[in-house]
Amino acid sequence: MPNLIWPRALSPDVGAPGLLGRTIHWLGVAVAIAFLITALGFAADGWSMAEAAGLATAAIALALAARGARWLLAKE
């Protein structure tokens, strides 16, 4: 049965572009998580809901872009 979250099996031999894609992906995910934590802090403290919404939107966009880079470079 195919996996809906990760449609292809991970390959150990993706080469240099694949390693670069994986690195970009995980760095992007880490930054997106940091953006989300910061956005939650802004929203909880009531500093600026507009900035919190902007950071949350940026986190989603960054996570999707990082996943796209992995898909393009590592083909997974």
Buried (B, 14 or more C-beta within 10 A) or exposed (E): EEEEEEEEEEEEEBEEEBEBBBBBBEEBBEBBEEBBEBBEEBBEEEEEEEEBEBBBEBBEEBBEBBBBBBBEBBEB
